[in-house]
């Protein structure tokens, strides 16, 4: 998570909208100005069959975990993505490997694939999600190099790019 904080700061200065879900949303202060989940699918434990319920993001019961974004957040994120002209998506919205906690990632993937925008999906988990959902062909650019893509967006010099001769 720490390696993504610099990216958020850099993008926050340039992007019109940053939507933050998944584990990253727990690391970002609500006063940051970034759009965070309003609701989550909370689970009593980290297990595929754990007791789960939808709660406000700031009302997750003690000892419970937010394992996916909730339906209101899925709707809000989908609308924001649908209105965008450029979309860069990195990271799932929850524990998408477990069907009960995959709806947020699915909703974001579908919104990105349907967006009338230039779309980029980077990072192994995000790429896995769009491939499993059969949406990869509807994305303009798919990169498994999520970490490198984030460093580039942060403004860091990438050795492979720096080595390319200018002429």
Buried (B, 14 or more C-beta within 10 A) or exposed (E): EEEBEBBBEBBEEEBEBBBBBBBBBBEBEEEEEBBBBBBBBBBEEEBEEBEBEBBEBEEBEEEBBBBBBBBBBBBBBBEBBBEBEEBBBBBBBBBBBBEBBBBBBBBBBBBBBBBEBEBBBBBBBBBBBBBBBEBBEBBEEBBBBBBBBBBBBBEBEEEEEEEEEEE
